[in-house]
Amino acid sequence: QVQLVESGGGEVQPGGSLRLSCAASGRTFNNYNMGWFRQAPGKEREFVAAIERSGDMTFYADSVKGRFTISRDSARNMVYLQLNSLKPEDTAVYYCSAVYGYRSPGDLKSPIYDYWGQGTQVTVSS
């Protein structure tokens, strides 16, 4: 079992930055690939970013590439999502997720994750 708790959301102006954090429970954190998804009102949940178990490979949605950065700190069982150059269309609830073992890059961009956090709201508005 893995429990995920997100934090760091808030309201910022366009062009601003936020850093989301996800604290993961459990002693086998290094065996889990981690992902961030988001869901805006009236829309389906969509992939944002993922980082594989070792942290050597990261994946991003085209809409956030170059603006968002995913990272992990295995010593602290933490995953982060740095959000820069935020746009109003980035407004959504952001969810942290985890899936065990090897997964292909294609899989990591889809909602195949076993564990999900409760979400943290990000609002970009002037």
N, C-alpha and C positions, 0 to 999 in steps of 0.2 A: 504494500500500500504506500502511496505517496500523497501527501497533502501539500497543496500549493496555495500560497497567500501572496497576492499582489499588493503593491503600494506605489505611491508616487504620482498618481493621477492628479488632475486639477484643471484649472482654466487658465489659458494663456492667450496672448494676442498672436495674430498671424506673424510668422517669422520667429516666434519664440521657441524655447526648448523645454523639454522635460526629460527626466530619467525615471523610467519605471523599473521597479524591483520585484522579483519573485523569489520568495523564500520557500525552499523545498524541504520536507521532512524526509527521514529515512537515511539508512547508512549506505545505500548503493547508488547514490546520486550519479556517479561516474558511468553507470550503465544505462542512463536515460538520455535520449535525445530531447531537447527542449525547444518549444515553439511559442510564438506569440501570434495570436489571432485577434481580430477586432470585429465588432458588430455595431453598425449604425442603425438608428431607428428605421424600421421598415425594410431593412436589407438583411441579406444572409450573412452569416459569419464568414469572414474571409481571412486568408493567410496573410501574415505580415512578414515574419522572419522566423528562421530556425537555426539551431546550432547543434551539430552532431556531438556524440558522446565525448570525444577527445577535445572538442573545442577548435579543432583544426579547420573545420569546414563550416561555412555559414551560407545561408540562402535567404533571398529577399524577394518580396513582390516587386514587380517593376515600378509600381506607384510610389514605393518608399526607398528604392535603391539610391544610394548617394546621400540620403537624408537621415536614415535610421541606422543604428548599429546595435547588433545583438552581441552579448558577451556572457561568459559564465565564470564563476569563481568556485571551483570544485572544493576548495578548502572550507568555504563557508556555505556550501549548498545554495548558492545564489545564482540567479540569472538576471541580466539587466537588458533593458531596451532603451537606448539613448535616442531621443526624438529631437531632431533639429529642423530648422526651417519649416516649422509646422504651418499647415494650411487648414482652412475651415473644413475641407473634405476629410481631414484626418480625425475629425470629431467622431468618437465612438467609445464603446466599452471595450477595453483591451483585456484579453484573457491570456494567462500563462498556461502552458500545457506540457505534458510529459509522455513519452512513449519509450518502452523498454527495448533494448537490443538493436541489432542492425535494421535499418530501414533505408530504402533508396532515396535519392534526392527528391524524386517525384512523390514518394510517399510522404516525406516530411513537409511537403507543401500542401498536403491535403489533411482534412480533419480526422485522421486515423488515430489520434492520440488517446491514450487510456485514461489520463487524469487531467482535470481542468481546475483552475482556480475560480474564485467567485467574481473576478473581474474588477477593473478600476476604470473610472470614467475619465476620459480626456476630452476637454472641450476647447476648441480653438475659435475664438470670436473677438471681434474688435468692439 
